[in-house]
Amino acid sequence: MPTGPIPFRVVPPSAPRRRALGALGAGLLAAVGLAPRRAGADVIPVKSAELRVEDGEVLLNAEFELSLNATLEEALQNGVPLYFLLEVELSRPRWWWLDEKVLATSTTWRVSYAPLARQYRVSSGLIAQTVPSLAEVERLIGRVTSRAVARVTELIPGARYDAAVRLRLDVNQLPKPFQVNALASREWQLASDWRRFAFTP
């Protein structure tokens, strides 16, 4: 009876299995926010973004060309609320080490539709507003004016900071069945690129 090592052969997965494993991996990465945006996903154009200091606060002005596709509009009208996330990051470059992340803050808007009143409701925290059309919803969320993101005392006067801003549909806050669908459908992949710019308080 042979006593040497037992030979074995590595069998590569079949093409369908490779595709399934790739889709599973992409879905897991997307769920934790690590995957790049899917090719063909809807992009929210960023028209402008800036930070300024006023009355001791760092304020954000930004404008996004938010436009909901037919799938998202239908979801709203069928009673599914949508959540949009505005993310702001501020870091300080360091030539001798990794950049220092100074702050990462976000604002969430919840959008819902009341079919009897035929109106949309946009809420953020304790503030809510009712508007008559989807175009008003897009304008309300896409235009950010004088939104406080930090106190100027948290920053070093005269230092250079790198700012980054983006707006996206937060699929993680959708009802569970829609989360699964969102990972597989580009119609639910709605996000802007990060708009990066320098800021000196």
ZAFITI-379089 format. One record per atom (N, C-alpha, C): residue in one letter; atom name; x, y, z. Coordinates in steps of 0.1 Angstrom, whole numbers. Example, Ala and Ser with C-alpha at 12.3 -4.5 7.8 and 13.67 -1.06 7.14 Angstrom:
BEGIN
+------+------+-------+-------+-------+
| rest | atom |     x |     y |     z |
+------+------+-------+-------+-------+
|    A |    N |   132 |   -57 |    78 |
|    A |   CA |   123 |   -45 |    78 |
|    A |    C |   132 |   -33 |    78 |
|    S |    N |   128 |   -22 |    71 |
|    S |   CA |   137 |   -11 |    71 |
|    S |    C |   129 |     0 |    79 |
+------+------+-------+-------+-------+
//
This chain:
BEGIN
+------+------+-------+-------+-------+
| rest | atom |     x |     y |     z |
+------+------+-------+-------+-------+
|    M |    N |     9 |   -12 |     0 |
|    M |   CA |     0 |     0 |     0 |
|    M |    C |     9 |    12 |     0 |
|    P |    N |     7 |    22 |    -9 |
|    P |   CA |    15 |    34 |   -10 |
|    P |    C |    14 |    42 |     3 |
|    T |    N |    26 |    48 |     7 |
|    T |   CA |    27 |    56 |    19 |
|    T |    C |    30 |    70 |    16 |
|    G |    N |    33 |    73 |     3 |
|    G |   CA |    37 |    87 |     0 |
|    G |    C |    25 |    97 |     1 |
|    P |    N |    27 |   109 |    -2 |
|    P |   CA |    16 |   119 |    -2 |
|    P |    C |     6 |   116 |   -12 |
|    I |    N |    -6 |   119 |    -9 |
|    I |   CA |   -18 |   116 |   -17 |
|    I |    C |   -19 |   128 |   -28 |
|    P |    N |   -17 |   125 |   -40 |
|    P |   CA |   -18 |   136 |   -50 |
|    P |    C |   -32 |   141 |   -51 |
|    F |    N |   -33 |   154 |   -53 |
|    F |   CA |   -46 |   161 |   -55 |
|    F |    C |   -45 |   171 |   -66 |
|    R |    N |   -57 |   174 |   -71 |
|    R |   CA |   -58 |   184 |   -82 |
|    R |    C |   -68 |   195 |   -78 |
|    V |    N |   -63 |   207 |   -80 |
|    V |   CA |   -72 |   219 |   -77 |
|    V |    C |   -81 |   221 |   -89 |
|    V |    N |   -94 |   220 |   -87 |
|    V |   CA |  -104 |   221 |   -98 |
|    V |    C |  -109 |   236 |   -98 |
|    P |    N |  -106 |   244 |  -108 |
|    P |   CA |  -111 |   258 |  -107 |
|    P |    C |  -126 |   258 |  -109 |
|    P |    N |  -133 |   267 |  -102 |
|    P |   CA |  -148 |   268 |  -103 |
|    P |    C |  -152 |   270 |  -117 |
|    S |    N |  -164 |   266 |  -121 |
|    S |   CA |  -169 |   268 |  -134 |
|    S |    C |  -173 |   282 |  -136 |
|    A |    N |  -175 |   286 |  -148 |
|    A |   CA |  -178 |   300 |  -151 |
|    A |    C |  -191 |   305 |  -144 |
|    P |    N |  -202 |   297 |  -144 |
|    P |   CA |  -214 |   302 |  -136 |
|    P |    C |  -211 |   304 |  -121 |
|    R |    N |  -202 |   294 |  -116 |
|    R |   CA |  -199 |   295 |  -102 |
|    R |    C |  -190 |   307 |   -99 |
|    R |    N |  -181 |   310 |  -108 |
|    R |   CA |  -172 |   322 |  -106 |
|    R |    C |  -181 |   335 |  -106 |
|    R |    N |  -191 |   335 |  -116 |
|    R |   CA |  -200 |   347 |  -116 |
|    R |    C |  -208 |   349 |  -103 |
|    A |    N |  -212 |   337 |   -98 |
|    A |   CA |  -220 |   338 |   -86 |
|    A |    C |  -212 |   342 |   -74 |
|    L |    N |  -199 |   337 |   -73 |
|    L |   CA |  -190 |   341 |   -62 |
|    L |    C |  -187 |   356 |   -63 |
|    G |    N |  -185 |   361 |   -76 |
|    G |   CA |  -182 |   375 |   -78 |
|    G |    C |  -193 |   384 |   -74 |
|    A |    N |  -205 |   380 |   -77 |
|    A |   CA |  -217 |   388 |   -74 |
|    A |    C |  -219 |   388 |   -58 |
|    L |    N |  -216 |   376 |   -52 |
|    L |   CA |  -218 |   376 |   -38 |
|    L |    C |  -208 |   385 |   -31 |
|    G |    N |  -195 |   385 |   -36 |
|    G |   CA |  -185 |   393 |   -30 |
|    G |    C |  -188 |   408 |   -32 |
|    A |    N |  -193 |   411 |   -44 |
|    A |   CA |  -196 |   426 |   -46 |
|    A |    C |  -208 |   430 |   -37 |
|    G |    N |  -217 |   421 |   -35 |
|    G |   CA |  -229 |   424 |   -27 |
|    G |    C |  -224 |   427 |   -13 |
|    L |    N |  -215 |   418 |    -8 |
|    L |   CA |  -210 |   420 |     6 |
|    L |    C |  -203 |   433 |     8 |
|    L |    N |  -194 |   436 |    -2 |
|    L |   CA |  -187 |   448 |    -2 |
|    L |    C |  -196 |   460 |    -2 |
|    A |    N |  -206 |   460 |   -11 |
|    A |   CA |  -215 |   471 |   -12 |
|    A |    C |  -223 |   473 |     1 |
|    A |    N |  -226 |   462 |     8 |
|    A |   CA |  -234 |   463 |    20 |
|    A |    C |  -226 |   471 |    31 |
|    V |    N |  -213 |   470 |    31 |
|    V |   CA |  -205 |   477 |    41 |
|    V |    C |  -199 |   489 |    36 |
|    G |    N |  -203 |   493 |    23 |
|    G |   CA |  -199 |   506 |    18 |
|    G |    C |  -185 |   506 |    13 |
|    L |    N |  -178 |   494 |     9 |
|    L |   CA |  -165 |   494 |     5 |
|    L |    C |  -164 |   493 |   -11 |
|    A |    N |  -174 |   489 |   -17 |
|    A |   CA |  -173 |   486 |   -31 |
|    A |    C |  -175 |   499 |   -39 |
|    P |    N |  -168 |   500 |   -51 |
|    P |   CA |  -170 |   512 |   -59 |
|    P |    C |  -184 |   512 |   -65 |
|    R |    N |  -188 |   524 |   -70 |
|    R |   CA |  -201 |   525 |   -75 |
|    R |    C |  -202 |   516 |   -88 |
|    R |    N |  -213 |   509 |   -89 |
|    R |   CA |  -215 |   500 |  -101 |
|    R |    C |  -215 |   508 |  -114 |
|    A |    N |  -210 |   501 |  -124 |
|    A |   CA |  -210 |   507 |  -137 |
|    A |    C |  -224 |   509 |  -142 |
|    G |    N |  -228 |   521 |  -147 |
|    G |   CA |  -241 |   523 |  -151 |
|    G |    C |  -250 |   528 |  -140 |
|    A |    N |  -245 |   530 |  -128 |
|    A |   CA |  -253 |   535 |  -117 |
|    A |    C |  -256 |   549 |  -120 |
|    D |    N |  -267 |   554 |  -114 |
|    D |   CA |  -271 |   568 |  -116 |
|    D |    C |  -262 |   577 |  -108 |
|    V |    N |  -256 |   587 |  -114 |
|    V |   CA |  -247 |   596 |  -107 |
|    V |    C |  -254 |   609 |  -105 |
|    I |    N |  -253 |   615 |   -93 |
|    I |   CA |  -258 |   628 |   -89 |
|    I |    C |  -247 |   638 |   -92 |
|    P |    N |  -249 |   647 |  -102 |
|    P |   CA |  -238 |   657 |  -105 |
|    P |    C |  -237 |   667 |   -94 |
|    V |    N |  -225 |   671 |   -90 |
|    V |   CA |  -222 |   681 |   -80 |
|    V |    C |  -219 |   694 |   -87 |
|    K |    N |  -228 |   704 |   -86 |
|    K |   CA |  -226 |   717 |   -92 |
|    K |    C |  -216 |   725 |   -85 |
|    S |    N |  -217 |   725 |   -71 |
|    S |   CA |  -208 |   733 |   -64 |
|    S |    C |  -207 |   728 |   -49 |
|    A |    N |  -196 |   732 |   -42 |
|    A |   CA |  -195 |   729 |   -28 |
|    A |    C |  -184 |   738 |   -22 |
|    E |    N |  -187 |   743 |   -11 |
|    E |   CA |  -177 |   752 |    -4 |
|    E |    C |  -180 |   752 |    11 |
|    L |    N |  -170 |   755 |    18 |
|    L |   CA |  -171 |   758 |    33 |
|    L |    C |  -167 |   772 |    36 |
|    R |    N |  -174 |   778 |    45 |
|    R |   CA |  -171 |   792 |    50 |
|    R |    C |  -173 |   793 |    65 |
|    V |    N |  -166 |   803 |    71 |
|    V |   CA |  -167 |   805 |    85 |
|    V |    C |  -176 |   817 |    88 |
|    E |    N |  -186 |   815 |    97 |
|    E |   CA |  -194 |   826 |   100 |
|    E |    C |  -199 |   825 |   115 |
|    D |    N |  -198 |   835 |   123 |
|    D |   CA |  -202 |   835 |   137 |
|    D |    C |  -197 |   822 |   144 |
|    G |    N |  -184 |   819 |   142 |
|    G |   CA |  -178 |   808 |   149 |
|    G |    C |  -181 |   794 |   144 |
|    E |    N |  -188 |   793 |   133 |
|    E |   CA |  -192 |   780 |   128 |
|    E |    C |  -187 |   778 |   114 |
|    V |    N |  -184 |   766 |   111 |
|    V |   CA |  -180 |   762 |    97 |
|    V |    C |  -193 |   758 |    90 |
|    L |    N |  -196 |   765 |    79 |
|    L |   CA |  -209 |   763 |    72 |
|    L |    C |  -207 |   757 |    58 |
|    L |    N |  -215 |   748 |    54 |
|    L |   CA |  -214 |   742 |    41 |
|    L |    C |  -225 |   747 |    32 |
|    N |    N |  -221 |   751 |    20 |
|    N |   CA |  -230 |   754 |     9 |
|    N |    C |  -227 |   744 |    -2 |
|    A |    N |  -237 |   738 |    -7 |
|    A |   CA |  -234 |   728 |   -18 |
|    A |    C |  -247 |   727 |   -27 |
|    E |    N |  -245 |   723 |   -39 |
|    E |   CA |  -257 |   721 |   -48 |
|    E |    C |  -255 |   709 |   -56 |
|    F |    N |  -264 |   700 |   -56 |
|    F |   CA |  -264 |   687 |   -63 |
|    F |    C |  -276 |   687 |   -73 |
|    E |    N |  -274 |   681 |   -84 |
|    E |   CA |  -285 |   680 |   -94 |
|    E |    C |  -292 |   666 |   -92 |
|    L |    N |  -299 |   666 |   -81 |
|    L |   CA |  -306 |   653 |   -77 |
|    L |    C |  -318 |   651 |   -86 |
|    S |    N |  -319 |   639 |   -92 |
|    S |   CA |  -330 |   635 |  -100 |
|    S |    C |  -333 |   620 |   -98 |
|    L |    N |  -345 |   618 |   -93 |
|    L |   CA |  -350 |   604 |   -90 |
|    L |    C |  -355 |   597 |  -102 |
|    N |    N |  -350 |   585 |  -104 |
|    N |   CA |  -355 |   577 |  -116 |
|    N |    C |  -369 |   572 |  -114 |
|    A |    N |  -375 |   565 |  -124 |
|    A |   CA |  -388 |   560 |  -123 |
|    A |    C |  -390 |   549 |  -112 |
|    T |    N |  -380 |   541 |  -110 |
|    T |   CA |  -380 |   531 |  -100 |
|    T |    C |  -382 |   536 |   -86 |
|    L |    N |  -374 |   547 |   -83 |
|    L |   CA |  -374 |   553 |   -70 |
|    L |    C |  -388 |   560 |   -68 |
|    E |    N |  -392 |   567 |   -79 |
|    E |   CA |  -405 |   574 |   -78 |
|    E |    C |  -416 |   564 |   -75 |
|    E |    N |  -416 |   553 |   -82 |
|    E |   CA |  -427 |   543 |   -80 |
|    E |    C |  -426 |   537 |   -66 |
|    A |    N |  -414 |   535 |   -61 |
|    A |   CA |  -413 |   530 |   -47 |
|    A |    C |  -419 |   540 |   -37 |
|    L |    N |  -416 |   553 |   -39 |
|    L |   CA |  -422 |   563 |   -30 |
|    L |    C |  -437 |   562 |   -30 |
|    Q |    N |  -443 |   562 |   -42 |
|    Q |   CA |  -457 |   562 |   -44 |
|    Q |    C |  -464 |   549 |   -39 |
|    N |    N |  -456 |   539 |   -37 |
|    N |   CA |  -461 |   526 |   -32 |
|    N |    C |  -458 |   525 |   -17 |
|    G |    N |  -454 |   536 |   -10 |
|    G |   CA |  -453 |   536 |     4 |
|    G |    C |  -439 |   533 |    10 |
|    V |    N |  -429 |   532 |     1 |
|    V |   CA |  -416 |   529 |     6 |
|    V |    C |  -408 |   543 |     8 |
|    P |    N |  -404 |   546 |    21 |
|    P |   CA |  -397 |   558 |    23 |
|    P |    C |  -382 |   557 |    18 |
|    L |    N |  -377 |   568 |    13 |
|    L |   CA |  -363 |   568 |     8 |
|    L |    C |  -355 |   577 |    18 |
|    Y |    N |  -342 |   573 |    19 |
|    Y |   CA |  -333 |   581 |    28 |
|    Y |    C |  -321 |   585 |    20 |
|    F |    N |  -319 |   598 |    21 |
|    F |   CA |  -307 |   604 |    14 |
|    F |    C |  -297 |   609 |    25 |
|    L |    N |  -284 |   606 |    22 |
|    L |   CA |  -274 |   609 |    32 |
|    L |    C |  -264 |   619 |    26 |
|    L |    N |  -262 |   630 |    33 |
|    L |   CA |  -252 |   640 |    29 |
|    L |    C |  -240 |   638 |    39 |
|    E |    N |  -229 |   635 |    33 |
|    E |   CA |  -217 |   632 |    41 |
|    E |    C |  -206 |   642 |    39 |
|    V |    N |  -200 |   647 |    50 |
|    V |   CA |  -190 |   657 |    49 |
|    V |    C |  -178 |   652 |    57 |
|    E |    N |  -166 |   652 |    51 |
|    E |   CA |  -154 |   648 |    58 |
|    E |    C |  -143 |   659 |    57 |
|    L |    N |  -135 |   661 |    68 |
|    L |   CA |  -125 |   671 |    68 |
|    L |    C |  -112 |   664 |    73 |
|    S |    N |  -101 |   666 |    66 |
|    S |   CA |   -89 |   660 |    71 |
|    S |    C |   -77 |   670 |    69 |
|    R |    N |   -67 |   668 |    76 |
|    R |   CA |   -55 |   677 |    76 |
|    R |    C |   -43 |   670 |    70 |
|    P |    N |   -38 |   674 |    59 |
|    P |   CA |   -26 |   667 |    53 |
|    P |    C |   -14 |   667 |    63 |
|    R |    N |    -7 |   656 |    63 |
|    R |   CA |     6 |   655 |    71 |
|    R |    C |    16 |   649 |    62 |
|    W |    N |    27 |   656 |    59 |
|    W |   CA |    37 |   650 |    50 |
|    W |    C |    45 |   638 |    56 |
|    W |    N |    45 |   638 |    69 |
|    W |   CA |    53 |   627 |    75 |
|    W |    C |    45 |   615 |    80 |
|    W |    N |    32 |   615 |    78 |
|    W |   CA |    23 |   604 |    82 |
|    W |    C |    10 |   605 |    74 |
|    L |    N |     1 |   596 |    78 |
|    L |   CA |   -12 |   596 |    71 |
|    L |    C |   -19 |   609 |    75 |
|    D |    N |   -28 |   613 |    66 |
|    D |   CA |   -36 |   625 |    69 |
|    D |    C |   -44 |   623 |    81 |
|    E |    N |   -46 |   634 |    89 |
|    E |   CA |   -54 |   634 |   101 |
|    E |    C |   -68 |   637 |    98 |
|    K |    N |   -77 |   627 |   101 |
|    K |   CA |   -91 |   629 |    99 |
|    K |    C |   -97 |   637 |   110 |
|    V |    N |  -101 |   649 |   107 |
|    V |   CA |  -106 |   659 |   118 |
|    V |    C |  -121 |   657 |   121 |
|    L |    N |  -129 |   654 |   111 |
|    L |   CA |  -143 |   652 |   114 |
|    L |    C |  -149 |   644 |   102 |
|    A |    N |  -160 |   637 |   105 |
|    A |   CA |  -168 |   630 |    96 |
|    A |    C |  -182 |   631 |   101 |
|    T |    N |  -191 |   639 |    94 |
|    T |   CA |  -204 |   641 |    98 |
|    T |    C |  -214 |   639 |    87 |
|    S |    N |  -226 |   636 |    90 |
|    S |   CA |  -236 |   633 |    80 |
|    S |    C |  -250 |   639 |    84 |
|    T |    N |  -258 |   641 |    74 |
|    T |   CA |  -272 |   645 |    76 |
|    T |    C |  -281 |   636 |    68 |
|    T |    N |  -292 |   632 |    74 |
|    T |   CA |  -301 |   622 |    67 |
|    T |    C |  -314 |   629 |    65 |
|    W |    N |  -319 |   628 |    52 |
|    W |   CA |  -333 |   632 |    49 |
|    W |    C |  -341 |   620 |    47 |
|    R |    N |  -353 |   620 |    52 |
|    R |   CA |  -363 |   609 |    50 |
|    R |    C |  -374 |   615 |    41 |
|    V |    N |  -376 |   608 |    30 |
|    V |   CA |  -387 |   612 |    20 |
|    V |    C |  -398 |   602 |    20 |
|    S |    N |  -410 |   606 |    21 |
|    S |   CA |  -422 |   597 |    20 |
|    S |    C |  -433 |   604 |    12 |
|    Y |    N |  -443 |   596 |     8 |
|    Y |   CA |  -454 |   601 |     0 |
|    Y |    C |  -467 |   598 |     7 |
|    A |    N |  -476 |   608 |     7 |
|    A |   CA |  -489 |   606 |    13 |
|    A |    C |  -499 |   606 |     1 |
|    P |    N |  -504 |   595 |    -3 |
|    P |   CA |  -512 |   594 |   -15 |
|    P |    C |  -526 |   601 |   -14 |
|    L |    N |  -532 |   602 |    -2 |
|    L |   CA |  -544 |   609 |    -1 |
|    L |    C |  -543 |   624 |    -3 |
|    A |    N |  -532 |   629 |     3 |
|    A |   CA |  -530 |   644 |     1 |
|    A |    C |  -522 |   647 |   -12 |
|    R |    N |  -516 |   636 |   -18 |
|    R |   CA |  -508 |   638 |   -29 |
|    R |    C |  -496 |   647 |   -27 |
|    Q |    N |  -490 |   645 |   -16 |
|    Q |   CA |  -479 |   654 |   -12 |
|    Q |    C |  -467 |   646 |    -7 |
|    Y |    N |  -455 |   651 |    -8 |
|    Y |   CA |  -443 |   645 |    -3 |
|    Y |    C |  -439 |   651 |    10 |
|    R |    N |  -434 |   643 |    19 |
|    R |   CA |  -429 |   648 |    32 |
|    R |    C |  -414 |   646 |    33 |
|    V |    N |  -406 |   657 |    36 |
|    V |   CA |  -392 |   656 |    37 |
|    V |    C |  -388 |   660 |    51 |
|    S |    N |  -382 |   651 |    58 |
|    S |   CA |  -378 |   654 |    72 |
|    S |    C |  -364 |   651 |    75 |
|    S |    N |  -358 |   659 |    84 |
|    S |   CA |  -344 |   657 |    88 |
|    S |    C |  -344 |   661 |   103 |
|    G |    N |  -342 |   651 |   112 |
|    G |   CA |  -342 |   653 |   126 |
|    G |    C |  -356 |   657 |   130 |
|    L |    N |  -357 |   669 |   137 |
|    L |   CA |  -370 |   673 |   142 |
|    L |    C |  -377 |   683 |   132 |
|    I |    N |  -370 |   685 |   120 |
|    I |   CA |  -376 |   695 |   111 |
|    I |    C |  -382 |   687 |    99 |
|    A |    N |  -394 |   690 |    96 |
|    A |   CA |  -401 |   684 |    85 |
|    A |    C |  -408 |   694 |    76 |
|    Q |    N |  -409 |   691 |    63 |
|    Q |   CA |  -416 |   700 |    54 |
|    Q |    C |  -424 |   692 |    44 |
|    T |    N |  -435 |   697 |    40 |
|    T |   CA |  -444 |   691 |    30 |
|    T |    C |  -443 |   698 |    17 |
|    V |    N |  -441 |   691 |     6 |
|    V |   CA |  -440 |   698 |    -7 |
|    V |    C |  -449 |   690 |   -17 |
|    P |    N |  -454 |   697 |   -27 |
|    P |   CA |  -464 |   691 |   -36 |
|    P |    C |  -459 |   683 |   -47 |
|    S |    N |  -446 |   683 |   -50 |
|    S |   CA |  -441 |   676 |   -62 |
|    S |    C |  -427 |   670 |   -59 |
|    L |    N |  -424 |   661 |   -68 |
|    L |   CA |  -411 |   654 |   -66 |
|    L |    C |  -399 |   664 |   -70 |
|    A |    N |  -402 |   673 |   -79 |
|    A |   CA |  -392 |   683 |   -83 |
|    A |    C |  -388 |   692 |   -71 |
|    E |    N |  -398 |   694 |   -62 |
|    E |   CA |  -396 |   702 |   -50 |
|    E |    C |  -387 |   694 |   -40 |
|    V |    N |  -390 |   681 |   -39 |
|    V |   CA |  -382 |   672 |   -31 |
|    V |    C |  -367 |   673 |   -35 |
|    E |    N |  -365 |   671 |   -48 |
|    E |   CA |  -351 |   671 |   -54 |
|    E |    C |  -344 |   684 |   -51 |
|    R |    N |  -352 |   695 |   -53 |
|    R |   CA |  -346 |   708 |   -50 |
|    R |    C |  -342 |   710 |   -35 |
|    L |    N |  -352 |   706 |   -27 |
|    L |   CA |  -350 |   708 |   -12 |
|    L |    C |  -338 |   700 |    -7 |
|    I |    N |  -336 |   688 |   -12 |
|    I |   CA |  -324 |   680 |    -7 |
|    I |    C |  -312 |   684 |   -14 |
|    G |    N |  -313 |   687 |   -27 |
|    G |   CA |  -301 |   690 |   -35 |
|    G |    C |  -294 |   703 |   -33 |
|    R |    N |  -301 |   712 |   -26 |
|    R |   CA |  -296 |   726 |   -23 |
|    R |    C |  -293 |   727 |    -8 |
|    V |    N |  -280 |   727 |    -5 |
|    V |   CA |  -276 |   728 |     9 |
|    V |    C |  -271 |   742 |    12 |
|    T |    N |  -277 |   749 |    21 |
|    T |   CA |  -273 |   763 |    23 |
|    T |    C |  -270 |   765 |    38 |
|    S |    N |  -258 |   770 |    41 |
|    S |   CA |  -254 |   774 |    54 |
|    S |    C |  -257 |   763 |    65 |
|    R |    N |  -253 |   750 |    61 |
|    R |   CA |  -255 |   739 |    71 |
|    R |    C |  -242 |   738 |    79 |
|    A |    N |  -244 |   739 |    92 |
|    A |   CA |  -232 |   739 |   102 |
|    A |    C |  -227 |   725 |   102 |
|    V |    N |  -213 |   724 |   100 |
|    V |   CA |  -207 |   710 |   101 |
|    V |    C |  -197 |   710 |   112 |
|    A |    N |  -192 |   721 |   117 |
|    A |   CA |  -182 |   721 |   128 |
|    A |    C |  -181 |   735 |   135 |
|    R |    N |  -175 |   735 |   146 |
|    R |   CA |  -172 |   748 |   153 |
|    R |    C |  -158 |   752 |   148 |
|    V |    N |  -155 |   765 |   146 |
|    V |   CA |  -142 |   769 |   141 |
|    V |    C |  -132 |   766 |   152 |
|    T |    N |  -136 |   766 |   165 |
|    T |   CA |  -126 |   763 |   175 |
|    T |    C |  -120 |   749 |   175 |
|    E |    N |  -127 |   740 |   167 |
|    E |   CA |  -122 |   726 |   165 |
|    E |    C |  -110 |   726 |   155 |
|    L |    N |  -108 |   737 |   148 |
|    L |   CA |   -98 |   737 |   137 |
|    L |    C |   -86 |   746 |   141 |
|    I |    N |   -75 |   744 |   134 |
|    I |   CA |   -63 |   753 |   136 |
|    I |    C |   -64 |   765 |   126 |
|    P |    N |   -64 |   777 |   131 |
|    P |   CA |   -65 |   789 |   123 |
|    P |    C |   -53 |   789 |   113 |
|    G |    N |   -57 |   791 |   100 |
|    G |   CA |   -46 |   793 |    90 |
|    G |    C |   -41 |   779 |    84 |
|    A |    N |   -45 |   768 |    90 |
|    A |   CA |   -41 |   755 |    85 |
|    A |    C |   -49 |   751 |    73 |
|    R |    N |   -43 |   743 |    64 |
|    R |   CA |   -49 |   738 |    52 |
|    R |    C |   -56 |   725 |    55 |
|    Y |    N |   -69 |   724 |    51 |
|    Y |   CA |   -77 |   712 |    53 |
|    Y |    C |   -82 |   707 |    39 |
|    D |    N |   -83 |   694 |    38 |
|    D |   CA |   -90 |   688 |    26 |
|    D |    C |  -104 |   684 |    30 |
|    A |    N |  -113 |   690 |    23 |
|    A |   CA |  -128 |   687 |    25 |
|    A |    C |  -133 |   678 |    14 |
|    A |    N |  -143 |   670 |    18 |
|    A |   CA |  -149 |   661 |     8 |
|    A |    C |  -164 |   660 |    12 |
|    V |    N |  -172 |   661 |     1 |
|    V |   CA |  -187 |   662 |     3 |
|    V |    C |  -193 |   652 |    -7 |
|    R |    N |  -203 |   645 |    -3 |
|    R |   CA |  -211 |   637 |   -13 |
|    R |    C |  -225 |   635 |    -8 |
|    L |    N |  -234 |   632 |   -18 |
|    L |   CA |  -248 |   629 |   -15 |
|    L |    C |  -252 |   616 |   -21 |
|    R |    N |  -259 |   607 |   -13 |
|    R |   CA |  -263 |   594 |   -19 |
|    R |    C |  -275 |   589 |   -13 |
|    L |    N |  -282 |   580 |   -20 |
|    L |   CA |  -293 |   573 |   -15 |
|    L |    C |  -288 |   562 |    -5 |
|    D |    N |  -293 |   562 |     7 |
|    D |   CA |  -288 |   553 |    17 |
|    D |    C |  -297 |   540 |    17 |
|    V |    N |  -292 |   530 |    10 |
|    V |   CA |  -300 |   518 |     8 |
|    V |    C |  -300 |   510 |    21 |
|    N |    N |  -291 |   512 |    30 |
|    N |   CA |  -291 |   505 |    43 |
|    N |    C |  -302 |   508 |    52 |
|    Q |    N |  -309 |   519 |    49 |
|    Q |   CA |  -321 |   522 |    57 |
|    Q |    C |  -334 |   518 |    51 |
|    L |    N |  -333 |   512 |    39 |
|    L |   CA |  -346 |   507 |    33 |
|    L |    C |  -351 |   495 |    40 |
|    P |    N |  -364 |   492 |    39 |
|    P |   CA |  -369 |   479 |    44 |
|    P |    C |  -361 |   467 |    39 |
|    K |    N |  -359 |   457 |    47 |
|    K |   CA |  -351 |   446 |    43 |
|    K |    C |  -352 |   440 |    29 |
|    P |    N |  -365 |   437 |    25 |
|    P |   CA |  -366 |   432 |    11 |
|    P |    C |  -361 |   441 |     1 |
|    F |    N |  -362 |   454 |     3 |
|    F |   CA |  -357 |   463 |    -7 |
|    F |    C |  -342 |   465 |    -7 |
|    Q |    N |  -336 |   462 |     5 |
|    Q |   CA |  -321 |   462 |     6 |
|    Q |    C |  -315 |   452 |    -3 |
|    V |    N |  -321 |   440 |    -3 |
|    V |   CA |  -316 |   429 |   -11 |
|    V |    C |  -317 |   433 |   -26 |
|    N |    N |  -328 |   438 |   -30 |
|    N |   CA |  -331 |   442 |   -44 |
|    N |    C |  -321 |   454 |   -48 |
|    A |    N |  -318 |   463 |   -38 |
|    A |   CA |  -310 |   474 |   -42 |
|    A |    C |  -296 |   470 |   -45 |
|    L |    N |  -291 |   459 |   -39 |
|    L |   CA |  -277 |   455 |   -41 |
|    L |    C |  -276 |   449 |   -55 |
|    A |    N |  -287 |   445 |   -61 |
|    A |   CA |  -286 |   438 |   -74 |
|    A |    C |  -291 |   447 |   -86 |
|    S |    N |  -296 |   459 |   -83 |
|    S |   CA |  -302 |   467 |   -93 |
|    S |    C |  -296 |   481 |   -93 |
|    R |    N |  -291 |   485 |  -105 |
|    R |   CA |  -285 |   498 |  -106 |
|    R |    C |  -294 |   509 |  -104 |
|    E |    N |  -308 |   507 |  -106 |
|    E |   CA |  -317 |   518 |  -104 |
|    E |    C |  -317 |   523 |   -90 |
|    W |    N |  -312 |   515 |   -80 |
|    W |   CA |  -312 |   519 |   -66 |
|    W |    C |  -298 |   524 |   -62 |
|    Q |    N |  -289 |   524 |   -72 |
|    Q |   CA |  -275 |   529 |   -69 |
|    Q |    C |  -274 |   544 |   -73 |
|    L |    N |  -279 |   552 |   -65 |
|    L |   CA |  -279 |   567 |   -68 |
|    L |    C |  -270 |   574 |   -58 |
|    A |    N |  -259 |   580 |   -64 |
|    A |   CA |  -249 |   587 |   -55 |
|    A |    C |  -241 |   597 |   -63 |
|    S |    N |  -236 |   607 |   -57 |
|    S |   CA |  -227 |   616 |   -63 |
|    S |    C |  -213 |   611 |   -61 |
|    D |    N |  -203 |   615 |   -69 |
|    D |   CA |  -189 |   613 |   -65 |
|    D |    C |  -186 |   622 |   -54 |
|    W |    N |  -174 |   619 |   -47 |
|    W |   CA |  -169 |   628 |   -37 |
|    W |    C |  -164 |   641 |   -43 |
|    R |    N |  -169 |   653 |   -39 |
|    R |   CA |  -164 |   665 |   -43 |
|    R |    C |  -153 |   670 |   -33 |
|    R |    N |  -141 |   671 |   -38 |
|    R |   CA |  -130 |   674 |   -29 |
|    R |    C |  -125 |   688 |   -32 |
|    F |    N |  -121 |   695 |   -21 |
|    F |   CA |  -116 |   709 |   -23 |
|    F |    C |  -109 |   713 |   -10 |
|    A |    N |  -100 |   723 |   -12 |
|    A |   CA |   -92 |   727 |     0 |
|    A |    C |  -100 |   738 |     8 |
|    F |    N |   -97 |   738 |    21 |
|    F |   CA |  -104 |   748 |    29 |
|    F |    C |   -94 |   753 |    40 |
|    T |    N |   -94 |   766 |    42 |
|    T |   CA |   -85 |   772 |    53 |
|    T |    C |   -93 |   781 |    62 |
|    P |    N |   -95 |   777 |    74 |
|    P |   CA |  -104 |   785 |    83 |
|    P |    C |   -97 |   798 |    87 |
+------+------+-------+-------+-------+
//
